[in-house]
Structure formats: C-alpha cells, structure tokens
Amino acid sequence: MISAPAVTTIIPTTALAERTQLLRRAIESIRASSAFAVRIAVVVNGHRFDQDVCSWMQAHSDVQLTFLGQPSLPAALKKGGSL
C-alpha cells in the first residue's frame, strides 16, 4: 500500500523559460531533503508561462501542477494549499 505524502510543499511560479534551472533545482532540493513522501504543489501564476517548463513538471508523478490566471502570491499559496 502506498502511503499519502506526509508533507506538501507549495511552489508559486511564473514558469518562465529563463527560470527553468532554478525551478528544477528547487524541486530536486525538496525531493532530496525529505525522508518521507512529499507532494510538490506547483502553482503557475499568469498566462506567460513556458509550455516546455510545464510539460517537464507534468511528467513527474510527485508534482501536482495547477494554473492560476491572475498572478498573485497569496492566491497561489491558497490554491496550492487546497490541492
């Protein structure tokens, strides 16, 4: 039986191409820093995201990706917490 993740980490981001390496590093760091299952909730803020960056995140089963039309850090954290 697979247990539910013990921890959820929310990453609000614009998912722009020029920030790809920082986003990948953040996700890898989250994975490496926990001995428990981690759910990574990524909230993409706004409509100016890079589709390749989003596709990379969607390819990982521990990353839950969602989109928020209006860029807002408080709204992104709230949405990420409700996933």
Backbone as JSON Lines, residues from 0, in Angstrom:
{"i":0,"aa":"M","n":[0.84,-1.18,0.0],"ca":[0.0,0.0,0.0],"c":[0.88,1.24,0.0]}
{"i":1,"aa":"I","n":[0.6,2.17,-0.88],"ca":[1.36,3.41,-0.97],"c":[0.75,4.42,0.0]}
{"i":2,"aa":"S","n":[1.59,5.01,0.85],"ca":[1.09,5.96,1.81],"c":[0.96,7.35,1.19]}
{"i":3,"aa":"A","n":[0.05,8.13,1.74],"ca":[-0.13,9.5,1.27],"c":[1.1,10.32,1.67]}
{"i":4,"aa":"P","n":[1.42,11.35,0.9],"ca":[2.56,12.18,1.25],"c":[2.39,12.8,2.64]}
{"i":5,"aa":"A","n":[3.46,12.81,3.39],"ca":[3.44,13.36,4.74],"c":[3.57,14.88,4.73]}
{"i":6,"aa":"V","n":[4.14,15.41,3.66],"ca":[4.44,16.84,3.58],"c":[4.02,17.35,2.2]}
{"i":7,"aa":"T","n":[3.47,18.56,2.19],"ca":[3.19,19.23,0.92],"c":[4.0,20.51,0.88]}
{"i":8,"aa":"T","n":[4.69,20.72,-0.22],"ca":[5.44,21.96,-0.44],"c":[4.81,22.67,-1.61]}
{"i":9,"aa":"I","n":[4.5,23.96,-1.43],"ca":[3.86,24.76,-2.48],"c":[4.92,25.65,-3.12]}
{"i":10,"aa":"I","n":[4.99,25.59,-4.45],"ca":[5.91,26.44,-5.2],"c":[5.08,27.33,-6.12]}
{"i":11,"aa":"P","n":[4.93,28.61,-5.79],"ca":[4.3,29.53,-6.73],"c":[5.36,29.98,-7.75]}
{"i":12,"aa":"T","n":[5.0,30.0,-9.02],"ca":[5.98,30.34,-10.05],"c":[5.31,30.92,-11.28]}
{"i":13,"aa":"T","n":[6.07,31.66,-12.06],"ca":[5.58,32.1,-13.37],"c":[5.96,31.08,-14.44]}
{"i":14,"aa":"A","n":[6.82,30.14,-14.11],"ca":[7.27,29.07,-15.02],"c":[7.81,29.62,-16.33]}
{"i":15,"aa":"L","n":[8.57,30.68,-16.23],"ca":[9.2,31.25,-17.42],"c":[10.47,30.47,-17.77]}
{"i":16,"aa":"A","n":[10.79,30.44,-19.04],"ca":[11.93,29.66,-19.52],"c":[13.24,30.07,-18.83]}
{"i":17,"aa":"E","n":[13.43,31.35,-18.6],"ca":[14.69,31.81,-18.0],"c":[14.83,31.4,-16.54]}
{"i":18,"aa":"R","n":[13.79,30.87,-15.93],"ca":[13.86,30.41,-14.54],"c":[13.82,28.89,-14.43]}
{"i":19,"aa":"T","n":[13.94,28.2,-15.55],"ca":[13.83,26.75,-15.59],"c":[14.81,26.07,-14.64]}
{"i":20,"aa":"Q","n":[16.07,26.44,-14.68],"ca":[17.08,25.79,-13.85],"c":[16.8,25.99,-12.36]}
{"i":21,"aa":"L","n":[16.35,27.19,-11.99],"ca":[16.03,27.45,-10.57],"c":[14.84,26.62,-10.12]}
{"i":22,"aa":"L","n":[13.85,26.48,-10.97],"ca":[12.68,25.69,-10.64],"c":[13.03,24.2,-10.51]}
{"i":23,"aa":"R","n":[13.82,23.71,-11.43],"ca":[14.26,22.31,-11.36],"c":[15.09,22.06,-10.1]}
{"i":24,"aa":"R","n":[15.96,23.0,-9.79],"ca":[16.8,22.85,-8.6],"c":[15.94,22.86,-7.33]}
{"i":25,"aa":"A","n":[14.91,23.7,-7.3],"ca":[14.02,23.74,-6.13],"c":[13.29,22.41,-5.96]}
{"i":26,"aa":"I","n":[12.79,21.86,-7.04],"ca":[12.07,20.58,-6.98],"c":[13.0,19.46,-6.54]}
{"i":27,"aa":"E","n":[14.2,19.4,-7.11],"ca":[15.17,18.38,-6.72],"c":[15.57,18.53,-5.25]}
{"i":28,"aa":"S","n":[15.7,19.76,-4.79],"ca":[16.07,20.0,-3.4],"c":[14.97,19.52,-2.45]}
{"i":29,"aa":"I","n":[13.72,19.76,-2.82],"ca":[12.6,19.28,-2.0],"c":[12.64,17.76,-1.9]}
{"i":30,"aa":"R","n":[12.84,17.11,-3.02],"ca":[12.9,15.64,-3.03],"c":[14.03,15.12,-2.16]}
{"i":31,"aa":"A","n":[15.18,15.74,-2.26],"ca":[16.37,15.26,-1.56],"c":[16.34,15.55,-0.06]}
{"i":32,"aa":"S","n":[15.55,16.53,0.35],"ca":[15.61,16.96,1.75],"c":[14.63,16.24,2.67]}
{"i":33,"aa":"S","n":[13.86,15.32,2.14],"ca":[12.88,14.65,2.99],"c":[13.02,13.14,2.89]}
{"i":34,"aa":"A","n":[12.94,12.5,4.04],"ca":[12.96,11.03,4.08],"c":[11.56,10.47,3.89]}
{"i":35,"aa":"F","n":[10.57,11.35,3.84],"ca":[9.17,10.96,3.7],"c":[8.66,11.32,2.3]}
{"i":36,"aa":"A","n":[7.52,10.75,1.97],"ca":[6.89,11.1,0.71],"c":[6.49,12.58,0.74]}
{"i":37,"aa":"V","n":[6.78,13.28,-0.34],"ca":[6.49,14.71,-0.43],"c":[5.61,14.96,-1.64]}
{"i":38,"aa":"R","n":[4.58,15.75,-1.44],"ca":[3.77,16.2,-2.58],"c":[4.22,17.61,-2.89]}
{"i":39,"aa":"I","n":[4.58,17.84,-4.13],"ca":[5.04,19.15,-4.56],"c":[3.92,19.79,-5.37]}
{"i":40,"aa":"A","n":[3.32,20.83,-4.81],"ca":[2.23,21.54,-5.48],"c":[2.82,22.78,-6.14]}
{"i":41,"aa":"V","n":[2.81,22.8,-7.46],"ca":[3.33,23.93,-8.22],"c":[2.15,24.7,-8.79]}
{"i":42,"aa":"V","n":[2.08,25.99,-8.45],"ca":[1.01,26.85,-8.95],"c":[1.64,27.84,-9.92]}
{"i":43,"aa":"V","n":[1.25,27.73,-11.19],"ca":[1.76,28.63,-12.23],"c":[0.88,29.87,-12.24]}
{"i":44,"aa":"N","n":[1.51,31.01,-11.99],"ca":[0.82,32.31,-11.92],"c":[0.81,32.99,-13.28]}
{"i":45,"aa":"G","n":[-0.36,33.31,-13.78],"ca":[-0.47,34.1,-15.01],"c":[-0.43,33.26,-16.27]}
{"i":46,"aa":"H","n":[-0.46,33.95,-17.39],"ca":[-0.55,33.29,-18.7],"c":[0.76,33.32,-19.49]}
{"i":47,"aa":"R","n":[1.82,33.86,-18.93],"ca":[3.07,33.98,-19.66],"c":[4.04,32.85,-19.37]}
{"i":48,"aa":"F","n":[3.55,31.67,-19.08],"ca":[4.41,30.54,-18.74],"c":[4.99,29.89,-19.99]}
{"i":49,"aa":"D","n":[6.06,29.13,-19.8],"ca":[6.69,28.38,-20.88],"c":[6.13,26.95,-20.87]}
{"i":50,"aa":"Q","n":[5.58,26.52,-21.99],"ca":[4.94,25.21,-22.06],"c":[5.93,24.07,-21.82]}
{"i":51,"aa":"D","n":[7.18,24.21,-22.26],"ca":[8.19,23.17,-22.02],"c":[8.47,22.99,-20.53]}
{"i":52,"aa":"V","n":[8.51,24.08,-19.8],"ca":[8.73,24.01,-18.35],"c":[7.55,23.27,-17.69]}
{"i":53,"aa":"C","n":[6.34,23.62,-18.1],"ca":[5.15,22.98,-17.53],"c":[5.1,21.5,-17.91]}
{"i":54,"aa":"S","n":[5.47,21.16,-19.12],"ca":[5.48,19.76,-19.56],"c":[6.49,18.95,-18.74]}
{"i":55,"aa":"W","n":[7.63,19.54,-18.45],"ca":[8.64,18.85,-17.64],"c":[8.06,18.54,-16.25]}
{"i":56,"aa":"M","n":[7.36,19.52,-15.66],"ca":[6.79,19.3,-14.33],"c":[5.67,18.26,-14.37]}
{"i":57,"aa":"Q","n":[4.85,18.27,-15.41],"ca":[3.74,17.32,-15.53],"c":[4.24,15.89,-15.69]}
{"i":58,"aa":"A","n":[5.45,15.72,-16.16],"ca":[6.0,14.39,-16.37],"c":[6.41,13.69,-15.08]}
{"i":59,"aa":"H","n":[6.36,14.41,-13.95],"ca":[6.79,13.86,-12.66],"c":[5.57,13.6,-11.78]}
{"i":60,"aa":"S","n":[5.43,12.36,-11.34],"ca":[4.25,11.96,-10.58],"c":[4.13,12.63,-9.22]}
{"i":61,"aa":"D","n":[5.24,13.11,-8.66],"ca":[5.17,13.76,-7.35],"c":[4.93,15.26,-7.44]}
{"i":62,"aa":"V","n":[4.77,15.77,-8.66],"ca":[4.49,17.19,-8.86],"c":[3.04,17.35,-9.3]}
{"i":63,"aa":"Q","n":[2.3,18.1,-8.5],"ca":[0.91,18.4,-8.86],"c":[0.89,19.83,-9.38]}
{"i":64,"aa":"L","n":[0.6,19.97,-10.67],"ca":[0.67,21.26,-11.35],"c":[-0.73,21.82,-11.55]}
{"i":65,"aa":"T","n":[-0.88,23.09,-11.23],"ca":[-2.14,23.78,-11.48],"c":[-1.83,25.2,-11.94]}
{"i":66,"aa":"F","n":[-2.83,25.83,-12.52],"ca":[-2.64,27.16,-13.11],"c":[-3.57,28.16,-12.46]}
{"i":67,"aa":"L","n":[-3.09,29.38,-12.31],"ca":[-3.86,30.48,-11.75],"c":[-3.76,31.62,-12.76]}
{"i":68,"aa":"G","n":[-4.9,32.04,-13.3],"ca":[-4.91,33.05,-14.36],"c":[-4.34,34.39,-13.95]}
{"i":69,"aa":"Q","n":[-4.67,34.84,-12.76],"ca":[-4.21,36.14,-12.28],"c":[-3.0,35.97,-11.39]}
{"i":70,"aa":"P","n":[-1.85,36.56,-11.73],"ca":[-0.67,36.41,-10.88],"c":[-0.89,37.01,-9.5]}
{"i":71,"aa":"S","n":[-0.72,36.19,-8.47],"ca":[-0.9,36.65,-7.09],"c":[-0.26,35.62,-6.16]}
{"i":72,"aa":"L","n":[0.73,36.04,-5.4],"ca":[1.37,35.12,-4.46],"c":[0.39,34.6,-3.4]}
{"i":73,"aa":"P","n":[-0.38,35.48,-2.74],"ca":[-1.31,34.95,-1.73],"c":[-2.33,33.98,-2.34]}
{"i":74,"aa":"A","n":[-2.84,34.29,-3.52],"ca":[-3.81,33.41,-4.17],"c":[-3.17,32.08,-4.58]}
{"i":75,"aa":"A","n":[-1.91,32.14,-5.02],"ca":[-1.2,30.91,-5.41],"c":[-0.97,30.02,-4.19]}
{"i":76,"aa":"L","n":[-0.6,30.6,-3.06],"ca":[-0.4,29.8,-1.85],"c":[-1.71,29.19,-1.37]}
{"i":77,"aa":"K","n":[-2.78,29.96,-1.47],"ca":[-4.09,29.45,-1.06],"c":[-4.53,28.3,-1.96]}
{"i":78,"aa":"K","n":[-4.34,28.49,-3.28],"ca":[-4.72,27.44,-4.23],"c":[-3.87,26.2,-4.02]}
{"i":79,"aa":"G","n":[-2.57,26.36,-3.84],"ca":[-1.68,25.23,-3.6],"c":[-2.04,24.47,-2.34]}
{"i":80,"aa":"G","n":[-2.48,25.18,-1.31],"ca":[-2.87,24.54,-0.06],"c":[-4.18,23.78,-0.16]}
{"i":81,"aa":"S","n":[-4.98,24.1,-1.17],"ca":[-6.26,23.42,-1.3],"c":[-6.2,22.2,-2.22]}
{"i":82,"aa":"L","n":[-5.03,21.94,-2.81],"ca":[-4.91,20.79,-3.73],"c":[-4.85,19.49,-2.98]}
